Amino acid sequence: MKKIVLIALLLSGLQVLAAKPKHQFVRIKTDKGECIVMLYNQTPKHRDNFVKITKDGNLSGTLFHRVIQGFMIQGGDPDSKTAKPGQALGDGDLGYTVPAEFRDSLFHKKGVIAAARDNNPEKASSACQFYLAQGKVFTDEQLNTLEQTRLKGRKIPEWQREVYKTIGGTAQLDMDYTVF
């Protein structure tokens, strides 16, 4: 009996050691440096798609084609791999979209990765274009105004307000673009 219990404990211990990591991370390398981005499990379609297109090499050699100081840094357009200087970018895609996955707990604090999209009514995301939120540090007054205007009365939870008031971000994009 003791041997059976010991074997069961060993097997369960091996399962714990062999379990998937709690989070997945992606390394983004540029000629300016690199960053490591954590992908959230709460948005599995976006997470899995991003891991897939990264492993498939779809993002290798793409440019960060849209950089707006104090707002965001966007990349992933496959057309940017062969872009000529001055060529307009931002319309390239992989032929499919990813359904929106909005979560109250995931918001546009500075540094998160989120999916770009066009103006489709379902708010489905681009399969390949993404951005890193930059944004600004907000005051309570600015957040109150944002709630009344851009967020159409939706209240920003107090704990998120604290993040926006200290770290910053792009609160105006919450629940409109999927953070993943």
Order of alpha helices (4+ residues) and beta strands (2+ residues): alpha-beta-beta-alpha-beta-beta-beta-beta-beta-beta-alpha-alpha
